[in-house]
Amino acid sequence: MINPRRTLLFSSGIASVAMMMASPGQALTLAGQASGAWGTPLSNESTPRFTGVDGSSFTWGIPTTAGREANQLVFQGNEFTTETNALFKIGDLTYFNGTILSNTGIQSVPLNFELAFDDAEVRSQVFSINFDILTTPNVGTPDDNADAIIPTALISEQSFSSNGLDYTFNLVGFSQDEGLTTTEEFRVLEEARTTASLFGRIIPVPLSASEDTSRIPEPRAIAGLSILAAVFGMARDSRKNRNISQRNSDTD
């Protein structure tokens, strides 16, 4: 059965992260450890079977042949050091595509992963990404029968702020060449096990001209300055008139 949902939110802002930074234009170097756990899947099948909720290894389905393995996803977090705007590896995702009974499958499963930063002043952040499971009916060529997973919607969007500076975490995609190329879809042949890496980046969110109020006087302040300027101008004119009158009196 082919899952009809293929809504893709790749390279879009998945969550907003706020971090300490010397200045908005300065790149921030971040180091830490990524880790992850699988959440509760969604299924519209009559008798779904799955294990591994809250763990790093998740399985689903009942194999069609005794002694075979069920489908499996394993996430292994990665230690990272990255600057803002730079691509970095979040972790490795290993996918085993087993042959299972159709009524025991699932349609999607969330991965909750944490970026734990070494800098104590930067709070660790937890993100939730949902993966759609695209299952084929296994009636074509080996390539046609390949199943796939695709990151789709958020389970919950989280916003953070610190010192008025915001950063957006972007999930870029899967890669099997250390980020040189990325793909939106992780496809695996039937009864095969393949590993791909998840890559992302942390991007500063620039303040717009309307948001940067630190350099733009408020209208009331502008009005006040105009009144003061007018008062000072009237005072100067008054002093000038008195000086002229005084000189005229001296010459009379």
C-alpha positions in Angstrom: 0.0 0.0 0.0 1.4 3.4 -0.9 1.0 6.2 1.6 -0.6 9.1 -0.3 0.8 11.8 2.0 3.9 13.4 0.6 3.7 16.9 2.0 7.3 18.0 2.3 8.7 20.7 4.6 12.3 20.3 3.7 14.7 23.2 4.2 12.0 25.2 5.9 12.4 26.7 9.4 11.5 23.8 11.7 12.0 25.6 15.0 13.4 28.9 16.3 16.3 28.7 18.6 17.7 31.6 20.6 21.4 31.6 21.6 23.9 33.9 23.2 25.9 35.9 20.7 28.5 38.8 20.8 26.8 40.7 17.9 24.2 40.0 15.3 26.7 40.0 12.4 29.2 37.7 14.2 29.3 34.0 13.5 28.7 31.9 16.6 30.6 28.6 17.0 28.6 25.8 18.7 29.7 22.4 19.9 27.7 19.6 21.6 26.1 16.3 21.3 22.9 15.2 19.4 20.7 12.4 20.7 17.3 11.2 19.8 14.3 8.9 20.7 11.4 7.7 18.7 7.8 8.7 19.6 4.4 7.0 19.2 3.6 6.3 15.5 0.4 6.8 13.6 -1.3 4.0 11.8 -4.6 3.4 10.1 -4.1 -0.3 9.8 -6.3 -2.8 11.7 -3.5 -4.4 13.8 -0.4 -2.3 13.8 2.7 -3.7 15.6 5.6 -1.6 16.8 8.3 -1.5 19.5 10.9 1.0 20.6 8.9 4.1 21.6 11.2 6.4 23.7 14.3 4.5 22.5 16.8 5.0 19.7 15.8 1.8 17.9 12.2 1.5 16.5 10.6 -1.5 14.7 7.2 -2.0 13.1 5.2 -4.7 11.3 5.1 -8.5 11.4 7.4 -10.2 8.8 5.6 -12.1 6.1 8.1 -15.0 6.5 9.0 -16.6 9.8 12.6 -15.8 10.8 12.8 -12.5 8.9 13.2 -9.1 10.5 10.5 -6.4 10.8 11.1 -2.9 9.5 13.6 -0.9 11.7 14.8 2.6 12.2 17.9 3.3 14.4 19.0 6.9 15.1 22.6 7.5 16.4 23.3 11.0 17.5 26.5 12.8 16.5 29.0 15.0 18.3 29.2 18.3 16.4 31.1 21.6 16.2 29.6 24.1 13.8 29.2 27.8 13.1 26.0 29.5 12.3 25.0 29.2 8.7 27.2 26.1 8.2 26.0 22.6 7.4 26.6 20.1 10.2 25.8 16.4 10.8 23.1 15.7 13.3 23.4 12.0 13.3 23.1 8.7 11.4 19.8 7.0 10.5 19.9 3.3 9.7 16.8 1.9 7.9 16.1 -1.8 7.4 13.3 -2.3 4.9 11.6 -5.6 5.9 8.7 -7.4 4.1 5.8 -7.2 6.5 2.0 -8.0 6.5 0.2 -4.9 5.3 -2.3 -4.7 8.2 0.6 -4.5 10.7 2.3 -1.4 9.4 2.4 2.3 10.3 2.1 5.5 8.3 4.4 7.8 10.2 6.6 8.1 13.3 8.2 11.1 15.1 11.8 11.5 16.1 12.5 13.7 19.1 16.1 14.8 19.0 18.1 17.0 21.4 21.0 19.3 20.7 22.9 19.5 24.0 25.4 22.3 23.7 28.7 22.3 25.6 28.4 26.1 26.4 26.4 26.3 29.7 25.0 29.7 28.6 23.3 28.2 25.6 20.3 26.1 26.5 19.9 22.6 25.0 17.0 22.4 22.5 14.7 19.5 21.7 13.1 19.3 18.2 10.4 17.0 17.0 10.3 15.8 13.3 7.7 13.5 11.8 8.7 10.9 9.3 6.2 9.6 6.7 6.6 6.0 5.8 6.1 5.4 2.1 5.4 1.7 1.6 5.2 -0.1 -1.8 3.1 -3.2 -2.7 6.1 -5.2 -3.9 4.8 -6.1 -7.3 7.5 -4.4 -9.5 11.2 -4.2 -10.0 13.5 -4.1 -6.9 13.8 -0.4 -7.4 10.0 0.0 -7.7 9.6 -2.1 -4.5 11.9 0.2 -2.4 10.3 1.9 0.5 11.1 5.4 1.8 10.9 7.8 4.7 10.4 11.5 4.3 10.5 14.2 7.0 7.2 16.1 7.0 5.3 18.1 9.6 6.2 19.1 13.1 4.7 17.5 16.1 5.1 20.8 18.0 6.8 24.0 17.0 9.0 25.6 19.7 10.2 29.2 19.8 13.0 30.5 22.0 14.6 33.9 22.5 17.6 35.3 24.3 18.9 38.8 24.4 16.5 39.6 21.6 18.4 37.4 19.1 16.7 34.5 17.3 18.1 31.6 15.4 16.3 29.1 13.1 17.3 25.4 12.9 16.8 24.0 9.3 16.8 20.3 8.5 18.6 20.2 5.1 18.2 16.5 4.3 19.8 13.1 4.1 23.3 12.5 2.8 25.6 9.6 2.2 28.7 11.6 1.2 29.2 13.7 4.3 26.9 16.5 3.2 28.3 17.1 -0.3 24.9 16.2 -1.7 21.6 15.9 0.1 18.3 14.3 -0.8 14.7 14.8 0.4 13.9 11.1 0.5 15.6 8.2 2.1 14.9 5.1 -0.1 15.9 1.5 0.8 15.5 -1.7 -1.3 13.4 -4.5 0.1 15.2 -6.6 2.7 18.2 -4.2 2.6 19.8 -2.2 5.4 21.2 1.3 4.6 22.6 4.2 6.6 22.3 7.9 5.7 23.2 11.0 7.7 20.9 13.8 8.7 22.3 17.3 8.1 21.0 20.7 9.2 22.2 24.2 9.9 21.5 27.0 12.5 20.7 30.3 10.8 20.5 33.8 12.5 17.2 35.6 12.0 18.0 39.2 11.0 16.0 42.0 12.5 13.9 43.9 9.9 14.0 47.7 9.7 10.6 47.8 11.4 11.8 45.6 14.2 15.0 47.4 14.9 13.6 50.2 17.0 16.8 51.0 18.8 17.9 53.4 16.0 14.5 54.9 15.1 13.1 57.6 17.4 9.5 57.3 18.3 7.0 59.9 16.8 6.5 61.5 20.2 10.2 61.9 20.6 10.5 63.5 17.2 7.6 65.9 18.1 9.4 66.8 21.4 12.6 67.5 19.6 10.7 69.7 17.1 9.1 71.7 19.9 12.5 72.2 21.7 14.0 73.3 18.4 11.2 75.9 18.0 11.6 77.1 21.5 15.4 77.5 21.2 14.8 79.3 17.8 12.4 81.7 19.4 14.8 82.4 22.3 17.6 83.1 19.9 15.4 85.6 17.9 14.3 87.3 21.1 17.9 87.7 22.2 18.9 89.0 18.8 16.0 91.6 18.8 17.1 92.8 22.3 20.7 93.2 21.2 19.6 95.3 18.2 17.4 97.5 20.3 20.2 98.0 22.8 22.6 99.0 20.1 20.1 101.5 18.7 19.6 103.0 22.1 23.3 103.5 22.5 23.7 105.4 19.2 20.7 107.7 19.9 
